[in-house]
Amino acid sequence: MSLLDIVLAPEIYCPIVDESGNYVDKVPPLNILKNGIRCPCGTRQDKAYNSNIKFNSHIKTKKHQAWLQELNKNKLNYYEENIILNDTVLQQRKIIHELEKKIKTKELTIEYLTQQLHSKFHPSDHPKKQDVIVENLIDL
């Protein structure tokens, strides 16, 4: 998948929440959405709707209406799931950060050991051991 594919992907439809806290359909102006809109309700998930008439017809289908009712029945579960997913993303970011730090340390170690190996075979071409250690510490 290229960057161009991501940019040209249709928008994903999301119903709005009314004053009562229920999900309701509101057709967005499709003329703003150049690449159409895709509904996650489960019917024809691969289809992108490029006109208001077609999307209006879609949201009146039994399958779409059942999906909307399911959203309303499970809104607390979706909220809880959203909190859990946000926590998971936060934890994964922390793990990635720690792994990136470990990788950087290992890269510096490899660089240092490579320089040491090089200096053993070409002592005049290599800076002093002390200088290399100071440079590596500055990079951290």
C-alpha positions as CSV (number, residue, x, y, z in Angstrom):
1,M,0.0,0.0,0.0
2,S,1.5,3.3,-1.0
3,L,0.9,6.8,0.4
4,L,-1.3,7.5,-2.6
5,D,-3.6,4.6,-1.7
6,I,-4.0,6.0,1.8
7,V,-4.8,9.5,0.5
8,L,-7.4,8.2,-2.0
9,A,-9.3,5.9,0.4
10,P,-12.9,6.8,1.1
11,E,-13.9,8.3,4.4
12,I,-15.4,6.0,7.0
13,Y,-19.0,6.8,8.0
14,C,-19.8,7.4,11.6
15,P,-23.3,8.2,12.8
16,I,-23.7,11.2,15.1
17,V,-24.9,11.2,18.7
18,D,-28.3,13.0,19.3
19,E,-29.3,14.9,22.4
20,S,-30.4,11.7,24.1
21,G,-27.0,10.1,23.6
22,N,-28.2,7.7,20.9
23,Y,-26.5,7.1,17.6
24,V,-28.5,8.4,14.6
25,D,-27.8,8.5,10.9
26,K,-26.9,11.8,9.4
27,V,-25.8,11.8,5.8
28,P,-22.7,13.9,5.4
29,P,-22.4,16.1,2.3
30,L,-20.7,13.7,-0.1
31,N,-19.6,16.5,-2.4
32,I,-17.0,17.4,0.3
33,L,-15.8,13.8,0.3
34,K,-14.1,13.5,-3.0
35,N,-13.4,9.8,-2.7
36,G,-16.8,8.8,-1.3
37,I,-17.8,7.3,2.0
38,R,-17.7,3.7,3.3
39,C,-20.0,2.4,5.9
40,P,-18.7,0.0,8.6
41,C,-22.1,-1.6,9.2
42,G,-21.1,-4.9,7.7
43,T,-23.2,-4.8,4.5
44,R,-20.9,-4.3,1.5
45,Q,-18.0,-3.1,3.5
46,D,-15.9,-2.7,0.3
47,K,-18.4,-0.4,-1.3
48,A,-17.7,3.3,-1.4
49,Y,-20.8,5.5,-1.9
50,N,-20.2,8.5,-4.1
51,S,-23.7,10.1,-4.1
52,N,-26.1,11.2,-1.4
53,I,-28.9,9.2,-3.1
54,K,-27.0,5.9,-2.9
55,F,-25.9,6.4,0.6
56,N,-29.4,7.5,1.7
57,S,-30.7,4.2,0.2
58,H,-28.0,2.3,2.1
59,I,-28.7,3.7,5.5
60,K,-32.4,2.7,5.1
61,T,-31.5,-1.0,4.7
62,K,-32.5,-3.5,7.4
63,K,-28.9,-4.6,7.9
64,H,-27.7,-1.0,8.4
65,Q,-30.6,-0.2,10.8
66,A,-29.8,-3.4,12.8
67,W,-26.2,-2.2,13.1
68,L,-27.3,1.2,14.3
69,Q,-29.5,-0.5,17.0
70,E,-26.6,-2.7,18.0
71,L,-24.4,0.4,18.4
72,N,-27.1,2.0,20.7
73,K,-27.5,-1.2,22.7
74,N,-23.8,-1.5,23.3
75,K,-22.7,2.1,23.6
76,L,-21.3,1.5,27.1
77,N,-19.4,-1.5,25.9
78,Y,-17.9,0.5,23.0
79,Y,-16.9,3.3,25.4
80,E,-15.2,0.7,27.7
81,E,-13.5,-0.9,24.7
82,N,-12.3,2.5,23.6
83,I,-10.7,3.2,27.0
84,I,-9.1,-0.3,26.9
85,L,-7.8,0.3,23.4
86,N,-6.4,3.8,24.3
87,D,-4.6,2.2,27.3
88,T,-3.2,-0.5,25.1
89,V,-1.9,2.1,22.6
90,L,-0.3,4.0,25.4
91,Q,1.4,0.9,26.8
92,Q,2.6,-0.1,23.3
93,R,4.1,3.4,22.8
94,K,6.0,3.1,26.0
95,I,7.3,-0.4,24.9
96,I,8.3,1.0,21.5
97,H,10.1,3.9,23.2
98,E,12.1,1.5,25.5
99,L,12.9,-0.8,22.6
100,E,14.1,2.2,20.5
101,K,16.4,3.2,23.4
102,K,17.8,-0.3,23.6
103,I,18.4,-0.4,19.9
104,K,20.2,2.9,20.0
105,T,22.4,1.6,22.9
106,K,23.2,-1.5,20.9
107,E,24.0,0.5,17.8
108,L,26.4,2.6,19.8
109,T,28.0,-0.6,21.2
110,I,28.4,-2.1,17.8
111,E,29.9,1.2,16.5
112,Y,32.3,1.3,19.4
113,L,33.3,-2.3,19.1
114,T,33.8,-1.9,15.3
115,Q,36.0,1.1,15.9
116,Q,37.9,-0.8,18.5
117,L,38.4,-3.7,16.1
118,H,39.4,-1.3,13.4
119,S,41.9,0.5,15.6
120,K,43.6,-2.8,16.5
121,F,44.3,-3.4,12.8
122,H,45.0,0.3,11.9
123,P,46.0,2.0,15.1
124,S,47.2,5.2,13.5
125,D,43.9,5.8,11.6
126,H,41.7,5.7,14.6
127,P,41.1,8.3,17.3
128,K,41.9,7.6,20.9
129,K,39.6,5.2,22.8
130,Q,38.7,8.0,25.2
131,D,37.5,10.3,22.4
132,V,35.2,7.6,21.0
133,I,33.6,7.0,24.4
134,V,33.0,10.7,24.9
135,E,31.5,11.1,21.4
136,N,29.1,8.1,22.1
137,L,28.0,9.5,25.4
138,I,27.3,12.9,23.8
139,D,25.1,11.2,21.2
140,L,22.9,9.7,24.0
